[in-house]
Amino acid sequence: MSSLPSARRAYWVVLGCLVCQMGLGLAYLFPVVLKDIVAEFQWTRAAFSASGASMLLAMSIASPVIGFLTDRFGARWVITGAVLGLSLSLWLFTGMQSLPQFYAINLLFGFALTGVGDIPVGAVASRWFAKNRGLALALVYIGSNLGGSLAALVGSALREAESWQLAFQVIGVGALVLILPFSLFAVRNPPPNFVAPKPVEPDPEDTAGLTLGQAIRTRTFWILFGLLVIFYFYYLAVNHHLVAFLSDRGFSDARAARNFSAAIFVGIAGKLAIGLLADRIPKRGALILNFALLSLASLLLLAVDLPGALPAFLVLHGFTVAAENVIIPLIVAHCFGLRHMASIYGVLMIALFPGGALGPIFAGYCFDRFGSYELAFTSFAVLNGLALAALFFVRRETDR
């Protein structure tokens, strides 16, 4: 790859990062097999959902570490090690015998997911592009939707044909064969003499940059942190329980899994649209618009029995939760600059644990206690509205 002209190398890096991001989509396997594992081991849905707490604890701890390693050494070896960890984790799941083992393996799985996640691939892609950075990140981040959609469809077919264990084994090997060559040979930081094509008007985020310590002392940092807590509280809870929720409402397991896969696939459009939009309008405006649509989706979830409400929810939910993955790193670079983006983004992602761990457990508890998800879904809609209001106070800290 070193002999390629710089522009072609940039697009090759984007392709490599996209394929590596497919590994992040492997987390979508769990909603597909939730009822199988709960039935086999006689666990409650809340106990199964608590496995996400250990995974997200690992991701929260790993995020600042991954950010530091990416800034210090580049993303190539970070992602390569993570791919090996993903494949190993999926095989270990098939041999588990108890709930503590399930939680322990989720720790390893969480560390590995972080290593193929938004932080390393986002930092690499951002350094290769300036003029069309939003579109570049969108292209990279659709990898998790492609991977998640495929994982849900293939996992559902294999569990129906044989078992959930076979689904995990086949997908674990497939991920290793597909992703590892790209992490080794495509993902690269730009060379020292590389100059990315820039917009007509220079953007301060390319030349200015707050340190992590400076960013933490700003109001914007904590608004974004709170936003992410609420976002993951809603997003991971709904994704975790959506297949089971639809199955409870009378859908076959296969049809529920297809609807879930379709929502993930819609996210491709969401990421591309928000990436293009953020290159053309103020990034804060793009963030507010996306979260307003996400809040509307959470309201539709309360009315899925109404005609047309479920398809509208699936489209809006899939679109907006995926778009959020693109707009957040863009707003981090916009507000704090590129210089320490990976480190600042890594610390912000600590929000994964309190939000993402408690959301699925809360939803599972509501179902186990009351026989429905209504209380959980109502809480999500209220919290999303509060987060939307807070976004109007986000500002560009590098201007100060």
N, C-alpha and C positions, 0 to 999 in steps of 0.2 A: 504493500500500500504506500510505502514511502516514496515511490517513484511517481505516483499520481499527482497531477496538478492540485493545488490547494483547494480550489473550488470543488473539484470532484471528490477529493478526500473528505470534505465537509459533508457531502451528501452520503458518502459511504459510512461515515461515523453515525449519521442520523439513522440509517438503516440498521446498523449494528446495535445502536441503543434501543431502537424499536423492538428488535428481536429479543434483546435482553429483558426489556420490560414485560414481555410475555410471561416471564417467570412470576411476576407479581400477581398475575391473574390466577395462579394455581390456588390461591386462597378461596376462590369461588367454588372449589370442589366440596367444601364442607356443608353449605346449605343443601346440596344435592343429596348427600348421604346422611343428613341429620336424623331422619326417622329410622333409617337402617341401623345406625350405630346405637341410638337410644333403645330400639327394640332388642338388639342383640345383647347389650350389656345391662338392660333394665335401669338405665339412668333417667333422670328427669330432663326436661328440655333446659331448665335453668342450669343444671349441672353440666350438661353438654356445652351450653353457651359460656359457662365460666372458663372453658378451655381457651376462649378468646382472650381472657384476662392474662393468662400466662404468655400467650403469643404477643399480645400488645405490650405487656411489660418488657419483653425482650426487645420489641421494636422501639419502644421509647428509650430504653437504655442504649440501644445500638445506634439510634439516629445521630446524636452528637458525635459518637465515635466514628461512624461512617462518614459524617461530614468532615471531621478533622482528617481522617485518612485520605479522603478524596481530595481535599485541598492540598494535603502534604505529598501524596504519592501518585495521585491520579486514580481514575476509576477502573482501569483494566483489571488489576489483580483483586481489587475489592469485589467486582462483579464475578470474576472467575471463581473465587472461593465461595461466594454465595450460591452459585449454580450447583456446585458440588454439595453444599449443605442442603439445598432444596431436594435434590434427588435422594440423598440419604434419609432425610426426614420422612418423605413419602413412603419409603420402604419400611422404616421403623414403625410407622403408624399401623401397618398391616400385621405386626406381631404383638401389639399391645394387648395387655390382659386386664388392666385396671384403670380407674380414673386418674390416680396419681401419675401413672405412666403416660396417659394421654396428655396431661398437663405438662409433663416434663419434655415430651417430644415437641410440644407446641413452642417451648422456649427456643429450641434449636431452629424450628421452622420460622419463628419470628425474626431471629437474627438473620437468617438467610434471605427472607423476604425484603428486609431493609437494604441488604446489599445489592439487590436488583431493582430497588425502588426508585422513587422520584429524586432522591438526593444525588446519588452519583451520576445517573444518566442525565438529569436535568442540568447539573453543573457542567458536564462535558458539552452537551448540546448548546448551552448558553454561550460558551466560550468560542464556538465556531461561527455563531451568527449574531449580528446586531440589527441589521435592517429588517429581517423577517424572523426575529427571535420567537414571537408568539406562535407562528406557524410551525417553526422547527420543533418547539417543545410539544405542540399538539401532535405532530407526526410521531414523535418519540413516544408520547404517552398513550397513543392508541394501542400500543403493544399490549398493555395490561387488559384492554377490552378484548382484543383478538384472542389473547391467551385465556382470559376468563370465559369467554363465550365458547371456545373450543373445549376447555376443561369441563364446563358444565354439560355440554352436549355429549362429549365422549365419555365422561364419567357416568352420566345417566344411562347411556346405552350399555356400557360394560357392567354396571351394577345390576341392570335388569337381565342381561344375558348370563351373568355369572355371579359376581359379588362385588361389594364395594372395595374389598381388598385387591382384586384384580385391577379395578379402575385405578387405584393409587399406584400400583406397581407399574402398569403400562405407561401412565402419564409421567411417572418419575423417570423412567428410562427415556421416554420421548423428549422430555425437557433437557436432559443431559445431552442427547445426540444433537438436538436442534440449536440450543443456545450456546453451548460451550465454544464452538468454533468462532462465533461472532464476538464473544467476550474476549477471546484471545487475539483475534486478528483484525477486528474492525474498530473497537472502542479505543480511542486515543485522544489525548489532549493536543491542541494545536501546537505546532513548532514555535519556538521563540520569535521567529521572524514573520509569523503569519499575521495578516491584517484582515479582519473580517469586513465585508462590505457594510458600510454604515448608512444610516438615514441621512437625508439632506441636511437636517438640523441635528447637530450632535446631542446625544442624550446624556445627561449627567450621570446616569446609572453606570455608564461605561467608564467614566473617569473618576467618579467619587465613590466612596464606600465607607460606611461606618464599621467599626470593629464590633465584635460580638458584645463586648462590655458596654459600648455606647448604645447599641441597638436595644439592649435589655432595659436601659434607663428611659426609653421613650414610651409614650402613651400608645403609639401605633403597634408596637410589639405586643403589648398585653391585650389590645383589642383583637389582634389576629390570633393570639394564643387562645383567648376565650372563644372566638369564632370556631377555631379548629376543635376545641373540646365539644362544643355543641354539634358541629358538623359530624364528627365521628360518632357521637352518642346516637344521632339519628341514622346516619348512613349505614354503619356496620350493624346496628340492631335490625334495621329493615332488611338489609341483604341477608343477614344471618337467618332470619325467620320467614322470609318471603315465600319460599317453596312450601314450607310447612303450613303457612297461613293460607295459601291458595289451595293446598290439599285439603285443609280443614273446611274450606268453603265449597267443596264438592268437585274440584278439579282432580283429574287423575295425576299420579305422581309424575308421569312422563310429560303431561301437558303443563303442569306447574313448573317443571324444570325448563321446558321450552320457553315459557313466558319469562322466566328469570334470565335465560340465555339471551332472549330478544332484548330485554332491558339493558343488559350489558353491552350488546352489540350496538344499540342506539347510541351508547356513549362515544362511539367513534365519531359520529356526527357532532356530538356535543363538544368534543375536544377540538376538532377541526374548526368548528364555528367560533368558539371562544378564542382560539388562537388567532384566527383572521381578524376577529372583531377587536381584540386587544392591540393589534398592530395599527388600528385605524382610529380608535377612540380612546379617551383617558382610561387607564387600566382600573382605576377605582370605580369608574362608571360600569365597566364590564363586570367587575366583581359584584357590585350591587345588583345589577340586572340579573346575573346568574343566581344569586342567592334569593332574589325575589321569586324567580321561577321555581327554585327548590322549595321555598316556603309554600307556594301554591300546590306543588306535588304532595307535600305532607298533609295538606288539607284534603286533597282528593283521596288520599289513603283512608280517610274517615268515611268516605262515601262510595266505596267501590261497588256497592250493590246497585247504584244508580246507573241507568243506561249510558254507556260510553265512558264511565268514570275510570274503570280499570285500564283500558287501553291508554287513556290520557295520562293516568298516573305512571304507567310503565314507560311511556315515551318521555314525560317530563323528568321522572326520577332518573332514568338511565342517562338522559341528556345532561342534567345539571350536576349530578354527583361526579360524573366523569369530567365535565368541564371544570369543576372545582380543582381537580388535580393539576390542571394546566394554569389556571389563573392565580393560584396561590404562589407558586415559585415566581411567576411574573410580577406579582405585587410585592413579593419580598425583594426582588432585584430593583423594582421601581422605588420602593420606600427607603431601602438601606444601601443600594449599590451592589455591584457585582463582586467587589474585591473579596468580601468574606461571606458571599451568599451561601455556600454550602454549610458553613459553620452555623450561621444564623438560622437557616432553614432547618438544620438538624436539631437545634435546640427547640425551635417551635414545634417540631414533630413529637416532642415529649407529650404533647397534648393527646396523642394517640391513646396513651394508657388510661387516663381518667375517663375520657369520652368513649373510646372504642371498647373498653372493657366493661364499663358499667351499662352501656346501652343494651347490648345483647342479653346481659344478665337480668336487667330490669324488665325487658320485654318477656323473657322466659319466665320470670317470677310472676308477672301479671297474668300470663296464660295459665301457669300452674295453680295460681291462687284464685283467679276469677273465671277461668275457662275461656278467656278471649284476650285479644291484644288491644282492646279499645282504650283502656287507660293509658297504655304505653304510647299509642299512636296520637292520642290527644296531647300528651305531654310533649311529644316531638314537635307538633305543630306550634304550640305556645313558645317553646324555646327557640325555634327557628325564626319566629317573628321578632323576638327580642334581639337575636343576633343580627338580623337585618337592620334594625334600627341603629345598632352600635356601629355599623359599617360607615355611616355618614360622618364619623369622627376620625376615620383613617386619613393620614396625610403623608406627604413625602418628606421624610426626615432629613434627607440629604440637602434639601433646600434651606435647612436651618443651620 
